[in-house]
């Protein structure tokens, strides 16, 4: 997935706060790998497997986290 596409989705998420973005991996496209929502002016990245959540205050920081989260063996497939 290209960074510009993900950045655009995050911009939409800021405008439409009831929206949720579900991220999937290329080898498990039907299984949500992470969920991103926007609450109280912060992005929340949720890992459904461990039920942990991380909070990011801006698009640049969450993009960096998402890019760092997936290594070369786990390519992000879509959102």
Secondary structure, 3 states (H helix, E strand, C coil): CCHHHHHHHHHHHHHCCCCCEEEEECCECCCCCEEEEEECCEEEEEECCCCEEEEECCHHHHHHHHHHHCCCCCCEEEC
